């Protein structure tokens, strides 16, 4: 099933499909059914109710927002454990196209943008190789839980994402315009941030299916492994209960799973109203320009925000910028992010941590929080990673 949002990006998604992707699918003898979404949450409702056994994969041609709908629809099903293993494909048709850029990056190919990126993702779709994908469960102040595959942002990044909507007609350039506008009136936000650090050493499995179909009942081949180096912190300033070599990933006061709640249990979190577990790290600062939690490598086609990230590394890549940074330094940070060099320039206001879970409590009365580029309820929020529970068509 190919789901297309005809309004995404510059409103050219259908033309992109018919002109670029349809010929590739035909040449590769890949049968498909095209579904054009008609309103917000159309895709979410559809995948929540449809018989998934008739599809080998669900493919999204849109921005990242439509995949957000699909993932949450799958995890709202009674059979969510099987449904979430339906392979998911992404074809860039929006403004940001962050997951598509990440998927292309994971193939170790040179950077690509626009139609070149679309062709790359179309080629990967025709190959039909499937890998695991991390998801992150996000708890909002209203007790609503949503699932994310890409990012959570507060402060500068969220402001740019929301305020640049008015420039959607210029395509990916909307983020550059929004960045310059927000730099002109830079804000500082008050809040509290804490996180559960990832262990200093960890080894993960990366599973790859040989080809589609790779549905709920298939078993990916355990044929690929990759190692991750010691947890790296840049200019970190925080308090922690004990030495990082003794960091535990579990807590005795885990958040109970509501009876009617679907999706994986959040064993690393307690209720938002409860104090943090003692082994979490609490950041000293309470004034931030931005907090950005990344779950993939790219925040947009031209923003390589988490250079060390992979689709299933089991980490949240947490970045935050402390108050006091100049406009020029912040602009430099984002300019170097295009090639992933922002972590190496020695910016004293930037901190990067690999974590398993985090909690953010905004104290400023006004602001925006975005999840996968979608605006969510403003207020306290916490999240944890669920390693490799979804499936992604990738190279």
KAGILIN-V988858 format. One line per field, one symbol per residue. phi: phi as a letter, one per 40 degrees, with the letter a starting at -180 (. if undefined). A space follows every 10 residues. Layout:
BEGIN
phi=???
END
This chain:
BEGIN
phi=.bbbccccfc gbcccccccb cdccccccfb cabcbccbac gdccccccbc ccccbcabbb bacccccdcc cccccccccd ccccccdbbb bcabccfccd ccdccccgcd dbbfcccccc cccccccgcb bcbcbbcbbc ccgcbbbbbb abbagdccdc ccccdcbdcc gdcdcccccc ccccbcbbbc abbaabccdc babbcbcbcc accbcdccbd ccbababbcd dbbbfcaabb cadccbcbbb bcbccccddc ccgcccccbb ddccccdccc cbcccbbbca bbbbbbcbca dbbccbdccb cbcgbbccba bcchcccccc ccdccccdbg cccbcgcccc bbbcbbaabb bcbccbibbb bfgbcbdcid aaaacbcgcb bbcac
END
